[in-house]
Every structure is written in structure tokens, then in C-alpha cells.
Amino acid sequence: MTAARRKTAPKIQPLEARDRGLRLTDPELRRALVDMEVSASVPELWRSLREILQVGIPQHHSATLFLDARERNPGALTLHTAPSRRPSEWWKARARLSPTHPWLDAHPGVKLYGLDDIVPDLPRRKRADFYRHILIPEGFDKMLGLTLWEKGERRSILVLRRGFNQPAFSGAEKALLLDLHPVLDRNLHRLEKHEEQVIARNSLQQFINLLPQGILLINARHELVFANHEAFEACAAWNLGLEAARQVNGRSVFAVPPPFLEAYHELMQTHYAMALADPDAHHASEHRRLLHPALSQLQADCSLFSLDDPLLSRPYLFVQLVNREMLDAKGPVAMDRQLAVFSKLTQRERDVALLVRDGLSNEAIASRLRKGVGTVKNQLRSVFGKLEINSRARLISMLR
């Protein structure tokens, strides 16, 4: 080809990409696909999805990802290329006018659909309220929906739209969306499962942090795996004494008390001896109860935690730390009542509640805990609110 001809050769317009029939294996889409596969949140997935659509299906009017395909709460859980601040009532009215939901109810499992599938008769479509009150005001008359299903129920929908002056969706673009279906489905499932795990882990963490006893987990290298607030405070008291521990942050000075590690190695010897004697048997976990030599109210129950092969794995040390002075109960019923009370309070609130139980005034509590009187009053007010009581006398009765 001559230089003159090269100069006059027409430029390839973006829209020609759809005529070439882009597939997800095309280099232009690979980076966005990788971004989707490693996305750590739905907003990250949405950004990569928009890049895919921009390259593979350009010149679309708008796109929306309905994470709740049934729109039980219309307007919520939706991501738009053009952010919408419409109120929920507007979305409810829109959902009532849309023929999409009834059509999908009648066609379970369909992956890809368009307006031509829902209302094939164009004159009838133009007479519909949906056309006059939604399509015309929003500026589009062409639509493709990619539906994700789970156990017979639609879970999410990706909707693409094109305006009145834009071309119809081509067969290649529809094929690209169908190629995208399993990728989008897999990654939304992955993120949903991850989110469920995060919620479960955070809820468990919050629950454990509120326990009126310390929970400590140490691996075979003597490294901290997990500790709640109570465990940090109890270990500081075990290592430094009560008075010194009150003046420091338990987390910042954390160290596993040496007696715990001694008990761990004793338990490990017993564990391996029993496993070698009878590898196929199920052996009950051994325990060691430790009492602090100087602070008799501090108690530690040590055991091993292991889920795998008893000969191959190296069990963790699991320690439950209890301040027996805090649980000054006269019997099982009183013990249960005290545990129920302490489980609702933070560590600082427990400290205040215990000193109220001992008969100290707010000023004496502030002096003992090295706090301001106002801080003590605020914490006591929080204790009353959480326990739904309104007097010190009621608090004292609940802790005895």
C-alpha cells in the first residue's frame, strides 16, 4: 500500500469493535477481567465490569447492576453508570410499571433478554405506561438484561440500555454478554461468600470481646493467633501484677506468661504420647488449670486445640483466663446471672461495675481507676442503659 493510500485509509471507529465480535479472550478485555477476578469488593467488581462494557459494548446509554434482582427494597443494592439519587418511592413506582418482573417470573432460568422479548409488538410497547413514563423520560428504547439465577430464583441482573439514536445491540454484543455470564456469576458469589465470612468473623470477634473471660490462642511457635481484650488485660496482670497492669495498655505489653508455655509443652508431650500409642483412637483433650502464685483470683485453664492429623499437626495452645474475684458467685444460678451481666459490658464498664458492687463511690472509683469522675459517671450511665436498670442498688443485686 502506498503512503498516499495509507493517509487516506479510514480510521477504525470504536463501534466497529462490535462488528469484529469481541470475545472475553481478546487482549483488550483481559486486564479488566483480571481486575474482576481479584476484586475485593462489589464497587471494585463494578469498576472492572464497566471497563469490560466500555470496550466490548461501547456507546451504550447507561448500565445498572441490580444486586437484588427482585428489588424487594427498590432502589437499594443497585449500581449505576450514572448515579441516581431518586427516592425509594420513585423506584417503587418504576418497579410497578416495569414489565420485566412478570416476564422473568414466566421465564425462569433465562440468561439474556431484551425489550423485544418482553414486548415484541412495537406499537403496543409504545402505548404502554412503561414506555411513556420511563423509557421516554430516561432517554432509551433498547435494553439488554443479563440475569443471574440461584435455585430457581433470580439473584442479580445486569441491564444495558441504548438511546433512541443509538444502534440496536448486535449479535456479537449479545454473545459477549453470554460469555460474561459465568464470570460475573462466579465473582458475585465469591464476594458474597467473602462478605458473609467477614460478617461472621466480625460478629464472632465482637461476641468474644464481650465475654467476661479472656480467650487466648497461641500457635506452636509461641506466636499470638488471637486474644480478646480480657485476655490482654489478664496476661498483663499475670505478668506485672494488678496495680502495674492498670497503668498500661495490655495489648502493648502483651507477652505469653511463662507458666502457660510450660503447661503447653507438658500437654504436647502427653498429646503425642497418646497419639503414638494408638493413632486411630480419639483422645479427649488434656487440661491444665493454673492459679497465679500471688494473685489467687487469677485462673488459667490451658488445653490444646487441633483439627488435623494428631501426629502431623502441631496443636495450638488454647487458654481461658478467669478473674475469680469478678465472678464472686455463691452458686451456679448466681454465676450464670453474673456472666449474663458481664457479657453485655465492655472491660472498662466491668471495672466500674465491680467497684460499685464493692461499695465505692464515684470519686473513689475514679481514684482507683485513675479516671475523671465525669468519665466514671458516663461509664456508669452506659452500664445502667445496657442492663436496663436505674440504680446502684439494682446493679449490686445483679452482681451478687
C-alpha positions as CSV (number, residue, x, y, z in Angstrom):
1,M,0.0,0.0,0.0
2,T,1.4,3.4,-0.9
3,A,1.9,6.3,1.5
4,A,-0.9,8.2,-0.1
5,R,-3.3,5.4,0.3
6,R,-2.2,4.9,3.9
7,K,-3.0,8.5,4.6
8,T,-6.5,8.3,3.2
9,A,-7.4,4.9,4.8
10,P,-10.4,5.3,7.0
11,K,-9.9,5.2,10.8
12,I,-11.5,2.3,12.7
13,Q,-14.3,3.7,14.8
14,P,-15.0,2.3,18.3
15,L,-18.3,0.9,17.2
16,E,-16.6,-1.4,14.7
17,A,-15.4,-3.4,17.7
18,R,-18.9,-5.0,17.9
19,D,-18.8,-5.9,14.3
20,R,-15.5,-7.7,14.9
21,G,-17.2,-9.7,17.6
22,L,-15.0,-9.1,20.7
23,R,-14.7,-12.2,23.0
24,L,-13.5,-12.3,26.6
25,T,-10.2,-13.8,25.3
26,D,-9.4,-10.6,23.4
27,P,-6.3,-8.7,24.8
28,E,-8.4,-5.5,25.2
29,L,-10.6,-7.2,27.8
30,R,-8.1,-9.4,29.7
31,R,-6.9,-6.7,32.1
32,A,-10.4,-5.8,33.1
33,L,-11.3,-9.5,33.5
34,V,-8.2,-10.0,35.8
35,D,-9.4,-7.0,37.8
36,M,-12.8,-8.6,38.2
37,E,-11.3,-11.9,39.3
38,V,-9.2,-10.3,42.0
39,S,-11.8,-7.6,43.1
40,A,-12.1,-7.4,46.9
41,S,-15.5,-5.7,46.9
42,V,-18.6,-5.1,44.9
43,P,-17.5,-1.5,44.0
44,E,-14.2,-2.9,42.6
45,L,-16.1,-5.5,40.6
46,W,-18.4,-2.8,39.3
47,R,-15.4,-0.7,38.1
48,S,-13.9,-3.6,36.2
49,L,-17.3,-4.6,34.8
50,R,-17.8,-1.1,33.4
51,E,-14.4,-1.3,31.7
52,I,-15.4,-4.5,30.0
53,L,-18.7,-3.0,28.8
54,Q,-16.9,0.2,27.6
55,V,-14.6,-1.9,25.5
56,G,-16.9,-4.7,24.4
57,I,-20.2,-2.9,24.1
58,P,-19.4,0.8,23.6
59,Q,-21.8,3.7,23.1
60,H,-24.4,2.4,25.5
61,H,-26.8,4.9,27.1
62,S,-26.3,3.5,30.7
63,A,-25.8,0.3,32.7
64,T,-27.2,-0.8,36.0
65,L,-26.3,-3.8,38.2
66,F,-29.2,-4.8,40.3
67,L,-27.7,-6.9,43.1
68,D,-31.2,-7.7,44.4
69,A,-32.9,-8.8,41.1
70,R,-36.4,-8.9,42.8
71,E,-36.0,-5.4,44.1
72,R,-37.5,-6.2,47.5
73,N,-36.3,-2.8,48.5
74,P,-36.5,-0.8,45.2
75,G,-33.6,1.5,44.6
76,A,-31.3,-0.2,47.1
77,L,-28.5,-2.5,46.2
78,T,-28.2,-1.0,42.7
79,L,-25.1,0.3,41.0
80,H,-25.5,2.8,38.0
81,T,-23.1,4.2,35.5
82,A,-24.9,7.4,36.1
83,P,-25.5,7.6,39.9
84,S,-29.2,8.1,40.7
85,R,-30.4,10.0,43.8
86,R,-34.0,9.0,43.2
87,P,-36.1,8.4,46.4
88,S,-37.3,4.8,47.2
89,E,-40.9,5.8,46.3
90,W,-39.8,6.6,42.8
91,W,-38.1,3.3,42.4
92,K,-41.2,1.5,43.7
93,A,-43.4,3.3,41.2
94,R,-40.9,2.4,38.4
95,A,-40.9,-1.3,39.5
96,R,-44.7,-1.4,39.3
97,L,-44.6,0.0,35.7
98,S,-41.9,-2.3,34.5
99,P,-43.0,-5.4,32.6
100,T,-39.6,-7.1,33.3
101,H,-40.5,-8.8,36.6
102,P,-43.7,-10.5,35.4
103,W,-41.9,-11.6,32.2
104,L,-38.9,-13.1,34.2
105,D,-41.4,-14.8,36.6
106,A,-42.9,-16.5,33.5
107,H,-39.4,-17.4,32.1
108,P,-37.3,-18.8,34.9
109,G,-33.7,-19.5,34.1
110,V,-33.4,-17.2,31.1
111,K,-30.0,-15.6,30.9
112,L,-30.3,-12.9,28.3
113,Y,-33.4,-10.9,27.3
114,G,-34.3,-7.7,25.7
115,L,-37.4,-5.4,25.2
116,D,-38.2,-7.3,22.0
117,D,-38.6,-10.5,24.1
118,I,-40.7,-8.8,26.8
119,V,-43.0,-6.8,24.4
120,P,-42.3,-7.9,20.8
121,D,-45.2,-5.8,19.4
122,L,-43.6,-2.3,18.9
123,P,-46.9,-0.3,18.6
124,R,-48.2,-1.9,21.8
125,R,-44.9,-1.2,23.5
126,K,-45.1,2.5,22.6
127,R,-48.6,2.7,24.1
128,A,-47.5,1.2,27.4
129,D,-47.1,3.3,30.5
130,F,-43.6,1.9,30.9
131,Y,-42.6,3.4,27.5
132,R,-44.2,6.8,28.1
133,H,-43.3,7.3,31.8
134,I,-39.9,5.5,31.9
135,L,-38.3,4.9,28.5
136,I,-39.0,8.4,27.0
137,P,-38.1,10.4,30.2
138,E,-34.9,8.4,30.7
139,G,-34.0,8.5,27.0
140,F,-33.6,4.9,25.9
141,D,-35.6,2.5,23.9
142,K,-33.3,-0.5,23.6
143,M,-32.3,-2.8,26.5
144,L,-30.5,-6.0,27.3
145,G,-30.7,-7.8,30.6
146,L,-28.3,-10.4,31.8
147,T,-29.9,-12.4,34.6
148,L,-28.1,-14.5,37.3
149,W,-30.2,-17.2,38.9
150,E,-29.8,-19.3,42.0
151,K,-32.0,-22.3,43.0
152,G,-34.7,-21.1,40.6
153,E,-34.8,-17.5,41.8
154,R,-33.2,-14.6,40.0
155,R,-30.4,-13.1,42.1
156,S,-28.8,-10.3,40.2
157,I,-29.4,-8.5,36.8
158,L,-27.0,-6.5,34.7
159,V,-29.0,-4.1,32.5
160,L,-27.6,-2.3,29.5
161,R,-29.5,0.4,27.6
162,R,-29.2,2.3,24.3
163,G,-30.8,5.6,23.4
164,F,-33.3,6.4,20.6
165,N,-30.5,7.5,18.3
166,Q,-28.1,4.6,19.1
167,P,-27.9,1.3,17.2
168,A,-29.6,-1.9,18.3
169,F,-27.5,-4.4,20.2
170,S,-25.7,-6.7,17.8
171,G,-25.5,-10.5,17.9
172,A,-21.8,-10.2,18.7
173,E,-22.6,-8.0,21.7
174,K,-25.2,-10.4,22.9
175,A,-22.7,-13.2,22.6
176,L,-20.2,-11.2,24.6
177,L,-22.7,-10.8,27.4
178,L,-23.4,-14.5,27.4
179,D,-19.7,-15.2,27.7
180,L,-19.6,-12.8,30.6
181,H,-22.5,-14.5,32.4
182,P,-20.5,-17.3,34.2
183,V,-17.6,-14.9,35.1
184,L,-20.0,-12.3,36.7
185,D,-21.9,-15.1,38.4
186,R,-18.8,-16.7,39.9
187,N,-17.3,-13.4,41.2
188,L,-20.6,-12.2,42.7
189,H,-20.9,-15.5,44.5
190,R,-17.2,-15.2,45.6
191,L,-17.7,-11.7,47.0
192,E,-21.0,-12.6,48.7
193,K,-19.4,-15.6,50.4
194,H,-16.4,-13.4,51.4
195,E,-18.8,-10.8,52.9
196,E,-20.6,-13.5,54.8
197,Q,-17.3,-14.7,56.2
198,V,-16.3,-11.2,57.2
199,I,-19.6,-10.5,58.9
200,A,-19.5,-13.9,60.7
201,R,-15.9,-13.2,61.8
202,N,-16.5,-9.7,63.0
203,S,-19.7,-10.8,64.8
204,L,-17.7,-13.6,66.5
205,Q,-14.9,-11.2,67.3
206,Q,-17.4,-8.7,68.9
207,F,-19.0,-11.5,70.9
208,I,-15.7,-12.9,72.1
209,N,-14.5,-9.4,73.0
210,L,-17.6,-9.0,75.3
211,L,-17.0,-12.3,77.1
212,P,-16.3,-11.8,80.8
213,Q,-13.3,-14.1,80.5
214,G,-10.1,-14.0,78.5
215,I,-9.7,-16.1,75.3
216,L,-6.1,-16.7,74.2
217,L,-4.9,-18.8,71.2
218,I,-1.1,-19.3,70.7
219,N,0.5,-21.4,67.9
220,A,3.3,-23.9,68.2
221,R,5.9,-21.1,67.6
222,H,4.6,-19.3,70.6
223,E,3.1,-16.6,68.4
224,L,-0.2,-14.9,69.2
225,V,-3.1,-16.0,67.0
226,F,-6.0,-14.5,68.8
227,A,-6.7,-12.7,72.1
228,N,-9.7,-10.7,73.2
229,H,-9.5,-7.6,75.3
230,E,-10.0,-9.5,78.6
231,A,-7.1,-11.8,77.7
232,F,-4.7,-8.9,77.1
233,E,-5.7,-7.4,80.5
234,A,-5.4,-10.7,82.3
235,C,-2.0,-11.5,80.8
236,A,-0.7,-8.1,81.8
237,A,-2.0,-8.7,85.4
238,W,-0.4,-12.2,85.4
239,N,3.0,-10.8,84.3
240,L,3.1,-7.4,86.0
241,G,0.7,-7.6,88.9
242,L,-2.7,-5.9,89.2
243,E,-1.5,-2.4,90.1
244,A,1.1,-2.2,87.3
245,A,-1.3,-3.7,84.8
246,R,-3.9,-1.0,85.5
247,Q,-1.3,1.7,84.4
248,V,-0.5,0.2,81.0
249,N,-2.3,-0.9,77.8
250,G,-2.5,-4.7,78.0
251,R,-2.2,-5.1,74.2
252,S,1.0,-3.0,74.0
253,V,2.9,-5.0,76.7
254,F,1.5,-8.4,75.8
255,A,3.6,-11.5,76.4
256,V,2.5,-15.0,77.0
257,P,3.0,-15.8,80.7
258,P,5.9,-18.4,81.0
259,P,3.7,-20.8,83.1
260,F,1.3,-21.0,80.1
261,L,4.1,-22.2,77.8
262,E,5.3,-24.7,80.4
263,A,1.8,-26.1,80.6
264,Y,1.7,-26.1,76.8
265,H,4.8,-28.3,76.5
266,E,3.6,-30.7,79.1
267,L,0.3,-31.0,77.2
268,M,2.2,-31.6,74.0
269,Q,4.2,-34.4,75.4
270,T,1.0,-36.1,76.6
271,H,-0.7,-35.4,73.3
272,Y,2.0,-37.1,71.2
273,A,2.5,-40.0,73.6
274,M,-1.2,-40.8,73.4
275,A,-1.3,-40.4,69.6
276,L,1.7,-42.7,69.1
277,A,0.3,-45.3,71.4
278,D,-3.0,-45.5,69.4
279,P,-3.0,-43.3,66.3
280,D,-6.6,-44.3,65.3
281,A,-8.2,-43.6,68.6
282,H,-10.0,-40.3,69.5
283,H,-8.4,-38.9,72.6
284,A,-10.0,-36.4,74.9
285,S,-8.1,-33.2,75.2
286,E,-6.0,-32.8,78.3
287,H,-6.3,-29.7,80.5
288,R,-4.1,-27.9,83.0
289,R,-5.5,-25.4,85.5
290,L,-3.1,-22.8,86.7
291,L,-3.5,-20.4,89.6
292,H,-1.4,-17.3,89.9
293,P,1.1,-17.7,92.7
294,A,0.4,-14.3,94.2
295,L,-3.0,-13.3,92.8
296,S,-5.2,-16.3,93.7
297,Q,-8.2,-14.8,91.9
298,L,-6.4,-15.2,88.5
299,Q,-7.0,-18.6,86.9
300,A,-6.0,-20.0,83.6
301,D,-7.4,-23.2,82.0
302,C,-4.9,-24.5,79.4
303,S,-5.7,-27.0,76.7
304,L,-4.7,-28.0,73.1
305,F,-6.6,-27.0,70.0
306,S,-6.1,-29.3,67.0
307,L,-8.3,-30.2,64.0
308,D,-5.9,-32.2,61.8
309,D,-3.7,-35.4,62.0
310,P,-2.7,-35.7,65.7
311,L,0.8,-36.8,64.6
312,L,1.4,-34.4,61.8
313,S,-0.1,-31.2,63.1
314,R,1.2,-29.1,65.9
315,P,-1.7,-28.2,68.1
316,Y,-2.3,-24.6,69.3
317,L,-2.4,-23.6,73.0
318,F,-6.0,-22.5,74.0
319,V,-6.3,-20.6,77.3
320,Q,-9.3,-19.4,79.1
321,L,-8.5,-16.8,81.7
322,V,-10.9,-16.1,84.5
323,N,-10.8,-13.5,87.2
324,R,-12.5,-15.4,90.0
325,E,-12.9,-12.3,92.1
326,M,-15.1,-10.8,89.4
327,L,-17.3,-13.9,89.4
328,D,-17.9,-13.9,93.1
329,A,-20.9,-16.1,92.9
330,K,-22.4,-18.3,95.6
331,G,-23.8,-20.9,93.3
332,P,-24.5,-21.9,89.6
333,V,-27.5,-19.6,89.3
334,A,-25.6,-16.6,90.6
335,M,-22.7,-17.5,88.3
336,D,-25.0,-17.6,85.2
337,R,-26.5,-14.3,86.2
338,Q,-23.1,-12.6,86.6
339,L,-21.9,-14.0,83.3
340,A,-25.0,-12.6,81.6
341,V,-24.4,-9.2,83.1
342,F,-20.7,-9.0,82.2
343,S,-21.3,-10.2,78.7
344,K,-23.2,-7.0,78.0
345,L,-20.4,-4.7,79.2
346,T,-17.0,-3.6,78.0
347,Q,-14.0,-4.3,80.1
348,R,-13.9,-0.7,81.4
349,E,-17.6,-0.8,82.2
350,R,-17.0,-4.1,84.1
351,D,-14.2,-2.5,86.1
352,V,-16.6,0.3,87.2
353,A,-19.5,-2.1,87.9
354,L,-17.3,-4.3,90.1
355,L,-16.2,-1.3,92.2
356,V,-19.8,-0.3,92.5
357,R,-20.5,-3.8,93.8
358,D,-17.8,-3.3,96.4
359,G,-19.5,-0.2,97.7
360,L,-17.2,2.5,96.3
361,S,-18.4,6.0,95.4
362,N,-17.9,7.6,92.0
363,E,-15.0,9.6,93.5
364,A,-13.3,6.5,95.0
365,I,-13.8,4.6,91.7
366,A,-12.2,7.5,89.8
367,S,-9.2,7.5,92.1
368,R,-8.8,3.7,92.0
369,L,-9.0,3.6,88.2
370,R,-7.1,6.9,87.7
371,K,-10.0,8.4,85.7
372,G,-12.0,11.6,86.0
373,V,-15.3,11.5,87.9
374,G,-17.1,12.6,84.8
375,T,-15.8,9.6,82.9
376,V,-16.9,7.2,85.7
377,K,-20.4,8.8,85.6
378,N,-20.6,8.3,81.9
379,Q,-19.5,4.7,82.0
380,L,-21.9,4.0,84.9
381,R,-24.7,5.6,82.8
382,S,-23.8,3.3,79.9
383,V,-23.9,0.3,82.3
384,F,-27.4,1.3,83.5
385,G,-28.6,1.7,79.9
386,K,-27.2,-1.7,78.8
387,L,-28.6,-3.5,81.8
388,E,-31.9,-1.6,81.7
389,I,-31.7,-0.5,85.4
390,N,-31.7,2.8,87.1
391,S,-30.0,2.4,90.4
392,R,-26.7,1.3,92.0
393,A,-28.6,-1.0,94.4
394,R,-30.1,-2.9,91.4
395,L,-26.6,-3.2,89.9
396,I,-25.2,-4.6,93.1
397,S,-28.0,-7.1,93.4
398,M,-27.3,-8.4,89.9
399,L,-23.6,-8.9,90.7
400,R,-24.2,-11.0,93.8
